[in-house]
Amino acid sequence: MNFNRVPEYRKHFGVFESYIGGTLQSLTFAQYHFNGEPSGNDIGSLELGFGASRFLLLSLSADGETVTASHDRLVIQPGFTLGEESGFTSESGGRCDWLRTECDSGFIGQRLSRVDAQVDRINDSEPFTSGWVLRFDYGFFGYHNFGDDAHLLYNQEPPPCERVTTSTELVADSIVG
């Protein structure tokens, strides 16, 4: 048995270390629009800019439960018009677009001091990372997977879920770095 194996839910933890102590200069997401209007609360992937071409991208995994972190930039997908071939016949002709949107959060200019992972376990399942909590000089925000929707919560914890045990695990901070 390999006791040095990193649990699957921790595979993105190391990404944050180089951003601790950095000053947030931009916070951007790809807002989904249907027929020119913002649609839903899903913010998609979230790009944090730390200057000098240093970017942190928070995203949802395709599994519908977990979140990821990478050193990538936010990529805006090209829009399209729904047609009969899409299978959405009731919305045929509707336009789907994603627009680069700046967050007006009050965190710009603040120093990132700590990152925590929200680790969930449903019944006796393997634990998984369902959110990131980024702590700054004067507050925090969380990027969470709410069942295939990415939500950004400012200075508040996500609501508890029935049958889900949630814990918080330190990922990086200015002491552990």
Secondary structure, 3 states (H helix, E strand, C coil): CCCCCCCHHHCCHHHHHHHCCCECCEEEEEEEEECCEECCCCCCCEEEECCCCCEEEEEECCCCCCEEEECCCCCCCCCEECCHHHCCHHHCCCEEEEEEEECCCCCCCCEEEEEEEEEEEECCCCCEEEEEEEEECCEEEEEEECCCCEEEEECCCCCCCCCEEEEEEEEEECCCC
